[in-house]
């Protein structure tokens, strides 16, 4: 940018060092210059079809303040200058080039500079100046424009079509202008006060398309940021298929061109990207960059099941463009065939989307992408929307295409002119999408990253399936957990249960999800450890990660989740060739900090060690499920403090413990499962649950299921069990218990199963007849040596 308001001027009497020849019968100037190939080897897309554009303009100028610049100007034939008011109408079609003799005078001409816009950064007139006059972290470059179509002698420029070079993220326009054959000059889009010179463009072969001349006047200088990425875009007008351009490096010491940076080849409206580092996308590689049309819907009325498939052949001659020959077809998913609202509107919509989501640029350029398909749809729909509404509908449409919306079971309202807030599964709050609820609706594919634009509004995403959902109804997203979900800072509810997710949870996934209250990622194929960023889930109440392939320890950061009510990490152990053992090691003592925890399910893993005493601090706990692990040693007596506990399942572990009498204080208990803790296999031995049954069990008046089979219990069957009037299941088989079987067990009128076989009950004792007459009894078993009228086998 210029740093002061002094008048900037550009001299066109600068063809010093170049031989200028005029001819009375010719309307263009022939320039005698040496052929150069100094950067030909740098150009991987060097083609004989390229034709010089800056040479087409026949006068070449530089930029800068010429007030104090002393340049020797040779005596040249002067060229008539068009007064400003006589400029052609660039919104009209371009007239055929005439070959009238050029008017010659004897005075050199100085043309005032165009306004600041082209280029935004105006380097010094001399490339020898500090960094070529470019700001820090910028490099001096030349922009070359040329006509890529025409006969061997005459080019016709670009008509009203414009080239725009802009920085990708900031949208700063570095250059905007066009080549004009009638004036023989580069005309800047904003050059309202600049004079132009009469003349005609001239085509040259490839060997003359760039000049070796090192004067400041050769080329259009631009400054490019070393760390920025750029977009080159051919905007609407005439002769869109003829617009070609190149950007070359400039050697400051000599002014020579020392390498090709970007090249755009005419082929219609199109966009490509380039930059000075490998971190940028490089599609300005000399291949035709075009945006192809899609079939425009024949009606704008809402349709329950819209389609984007074309029903006819695209026109080769869009009615909104004036061309001298048919243009190449435009990309169907990007640019509508009929261009209902014009190219200006097309660019307005696109710029709105890119300003909202700059990273979507490459996807918008890919006709097959959901974002590009959504752009084509949104362009052909309502244009009475605010920017916010337009962006919101585009994101929803991108989600629709990315999730295979055409195959959804229910899709009422989607991709119609109806308010997006009325579309099936979409809810809004104050006009912004707040909920996306499409469970079990045959979604498939992937979640587009643009949903991150809803990070301040979206608080519910529910796209999961029931565990027993029919396969033809399931949503399926066989992909890693999208990191974009971690950007939804106000998300409260996320359900991706049973959808096919793979890979591990990104380490920083939870860092911005402090508002998340419910997370359902169970029954997928997620691998890896719990990320330590889990500590940021300060509002989490429900965390389900069971039924995956996760492993590693349950990290101490779990203790930060003090709002947690339901923690489910069960069933990560795999008894298959994968060798996955699920969660391992001992439980951290920090788990005792979860005083609001109501459900703790860690079953079917490879957890080991002593149960921490801090579990007695889980005063809100209602369910404790630790089945199928490797917990060892004693049952903590402190569990007896958990008066709200309803389910205690520590079966199928490696415990060696008596039953603490304190467990009689768990008066809310409905299920007590301690079975299968006795082990004597592969060199490992545990006593399991041993000793006598404590009489305090009779205090558990709400108990419905008592399972202590396959242990090392001794002593007699206690009569206090007869006080458990709600008892339905009594499993004490495969121990060392002695008889008799108390008659008072018949007081348990809800009893359905009584299994007492494989104990040490003497044959003189049998099953009391009162038990056999219980109305709900379905299954009874004792040893075959005992009498029993209701037993099923021995």
NORMO-V869135 format. One record per backbone hydrogen bond with DSSP energy under -0.5 kcal/mol. NH is the residue of the N-H (numbers start at 0). CO is the residue of the C=O. If there is no record, write none. Layout:
BEGIN
NH:CO
NH:CO
END
This chain:
BEGIN
8:63
9:110
11:108
13:11
17:14
18:31
19:17
20:18
20:29
25:22
29:20
30:28
31:18
31:29
32:30
35:206
39:36
40:36
41:38
42:39
43:41
45:42
49:46
51:203
56:52
57:54
58:56
65:63
68:65
69:67
70:68
73:71
75:73
77:104
79:102
81:195
85:82
86:83
89:87
91:88
101:25
104:77
110:9
112:7
117:114
118:116
118:173
119:173
121:119
122:120
123:131
126:124
128:125
131:128
132:129
133:130
137:134
138:223
140:221
141:247
142:219
143:141
143:245
145:243
146:51
147:145
147:241
150:153
154:200
157:178
158:155
160:157
160:237
162:176
163:232
164:174
165:163
165:230
166:171
167:228
170:166
173:164
173:171
174:164
176:162
177:186
179:184
180:155
180:178
183:179
184:179
186:177
186:184
187:185
188:175
190:187
191:189
193:190
195:81
197:79
198:181
207:204
208:205
217:214
218:216
219:142
220:218
221:140
223:138
223:221
225:136
227:224
229:273
230:165
231:271
232:163
232:230
233:269
234:161
234:232
238:321
241:238
242:239
243:145
243:241
244:263
245:143
246:261
247:141
248:258
249:139
250:255
251:249
254:250
257:248
257:255
260:246
261:246
262:283
263:244
264:286
266:239
267:239
269:233
271:231
273:229
275:227
279:276
282:272
282:280
283:272
284:282
285:262
288:264
289:287
290:268
291:289
291:329
292:329
293:334
305:302
320:317
322:320
326:315
330:291
333:291
333:330
334:291
334:330
335:333
336:293
338:335
341:338
344:340
345:341
346:342
347:343
348:344
349:345
350:346
351:347
352:348
353:349
354:350
355:351
356:352
359:356
360:357
363:359
364:360
365:361
365:362
366:364
368:365
372:368
373:369
374:370
375:332
375:371
376:372
377:373
378:374
379:375
380:377
389:385
390:386
391:387
392:388
393:389
394:390
395:391
396:392
397:393
398:394
399:395
400:396
401:397
402:398
403:400
404:399
406:403
407:404
408:440
413:410
415:412
421:418
422:419
423:411
425:422
426:434
428:431
431:428
433:426
434:426
435:459
436:424
437:435
437:461
439:463
440:437
441:472
443:402
444:475
445:401
445:443
447:445
450:447
451:448
452:449
453:450
454:451
456:453
457:453
458:433
459:433
460:492
461:435
462:494
464:496
468:465
472:469
473:469
475:442
476:498
478:476
480:501
484:481
485:482
486:483
487:484
488:486
489:454
490:487
491:458
492:458
493:517
494:460
495:493
495:519
497:521
498:495
501:478
502:524
504:526
508:505
510:507
512:509
514:488
515:512
516:491
517:491
518:541
519:493
520:518
520:543
522:545
524:500
526:502
527:548
532:506
533:530
534:531
535:532
536:533
537:535
539:536
540:516
541:516
542:565
543:518
544:542
544:567
545:567
546:569
548:525
550:527
551:581
553:583
554:552
557:554
558:555
559:556
560:557
561:559
563:560
564:540
565:540
566:598
567:542
567:565
568:566
568:600
569:600
570:602
571:603
572:603
573:579
575:573
578:575
583:551
584:605
590:587
591:588
592:589
593:590
594:592
596:593
597:564
598:564
599:622
600:566
601:599
601:624
603:626
604:627
605:582
607:584
608:629
610:631
614:611
615:612
616:613
617:614
618:616
620:617
621:597
622:597
623:646
624:599
625:623
625:648
627:650
628:651
629:606
631:608
632:653
638:635
639:636
640:637
641:638
642:640
644:641
645:621
646:621
647:670
648:623
649:647
649:672
651:674
653:630
655:632
656:687
659:657
662:659
663:660
664:661
665:662
666:664
667:642
668:665
669:645
670:645
671:704
672:647
673:671
673:706
675:708
676:709
677:709
678:685
680:683
683:680
685:678
687:654
687:676
689:656
689:687
690:711
692:713
696:693
697:694
698:695
699:696
700:698
702:699
703:669
704:669
705:728
706:671
706:704
707:705
707:730
709:732
710:733
711:688
713:690
716:737
720:717
721:718
722:719
723:720
724:722
726:723
727:703
728:703
729:752
730:705
731:729
731:754
732:754
733:756
734:757
735:712
737:714
741:739
744:741
745:742
746:743
747:744
748:746
749:724
750:747
751:727
752:727
753:778
754:729
755:753
755:780
759:736
764:761
766:786
767:765
770:767
771:767
772:768
773:770
775:748
776:773
777:751
778:751
780:753
785:782
791:779
792:790
END
